[in-house]
Amino acid sequence: MFWTIIIAGLFVAGLIFRHKFRSDDRQEEAGEDAGLAIVEFGRAFPEEAIRAVVTTKDRRTVFLRLHDGKAGCMQAHGHHYACHLIEPGTVRVNSAGPRRLTVEYANAAFEGGTYEFRDEKEAAEVSLWLLGSFMPGAANLNAQPAG
């Protein structure tokens, strides 16, 4: 009986440690993806200063807040990345749920889609970036109609 309790205790402790290390690995991977996005977007648009980065839940798309009322998007396609500079007023954003956004770009060359984020706060933040609401004055200066 004594040994059964000890073995069960070790098993439970092993499960707890395994869960903790997996969540740490996920956080490190998300940080690496954000770093890669900053480097790749910086290569594509060297004149743009990046202020904040949000990665989707599947880590295949990264949205970037830029310094001048614009936003950026980087999508992973295998080992290749597509970077897109989003001007205020050139995108349509709809809520597809509390953590999901449907994005349509006026420039049909860059595909939109439905993106899921880790939580509601990130989805709301990205929607504000895309709509230009974090700098209301910048959204009206050079706005181009979407569609």
Buried (B, 14 or more C-beta within 10 A) or exposed (E): EEEEEEEEEEEEEEEEEEEEEEEEEEEEEBEEBBEBBBEBBBEBBEEBEBEBBBBBBEBEBBBBBBEEBBBBBBBBEEEEBBBBBBBBBBBBBEEBEEBBBBBBBBBEEBEBEEBBBBEEEBBBBBBBBBBBEBBEEBBEEEBEEBE
